């Protein structure tokens, strides 16, 4: 039984290069989406912290001093 014509090696190489290029594009796109999700989470976390500070009547400097003091006391 005769087999179909085999693809030349150059054609196989070109197909693999095309596939790899498409996968690289996909990875870049997915990475950009992941980065955007991390930023959204960070922004939401910061918004929550800002609300806590506002409710407590503290500014960032005061909160920083309180946290530094707390961290120092835990290390002792």
N, C-alpha and C positions, 0 to 999 in steps of 0.2 A: 504494500500500500504506500503510495507516494505521500510524503509530508508536504505541508505548505512551505512556501518560501520563507527562509529564516531571515530575520532582520539583521542588517549589518551592525557590527559593533558600534559604529559611529552613531547610528540611530538610537541604539539602546542608551548610549552615553548621553545623547541630547535629551532623551526622555527623562532620564534620572536627574539631569541638571535642572530641567524645567520643574520637575516634581519638588526638588530640594528648594528651588527659588520660591515656589508657591508656599511651601511649608514655612520658610523663613518669614515670608510676608504675613502668614497667619500667626506665627509666634509673636512678631512685632505688634500686631493688632491686639492679640490677647494680653500681651504685657502692658500695652497702653490702657486697656480696659481694667486690668488689675491695679495699675497705678492710680487710676481715677477712683476706684473703689477704696483703696487705702487712704486717699486724700479725703474722700467723703466721710470715712470713718473717723479720721483724725479731726476733721472740722466738727463733726457731731460731738466727739469727746470733748473738744475744747469749748464748744458751746455749753455743754453740761457743766464743765468746771467753771466757766464764766458765770453761769446762773447760780451756782453754789456760792461763789465769791460775792456776787451781787446780793443774794439773800442774807449773807452774813455781814454785809456792809464792809467788806474788805477790798482793798485794791491789790494789784499784783505784787507790789513791793512788800506789803504786809504779809500776804500769803506766802511769799517766798521766804521771808524771815521766820515765819511759824514753821514751815516745812524744814528749813535748815536746822532750827532748834530741835525739832522732833527727830530728825535723822541723827543729829549729834547725840541726843539723849539715848537713842536706841543702840548706838555704837558703843556707848560707855558701859 
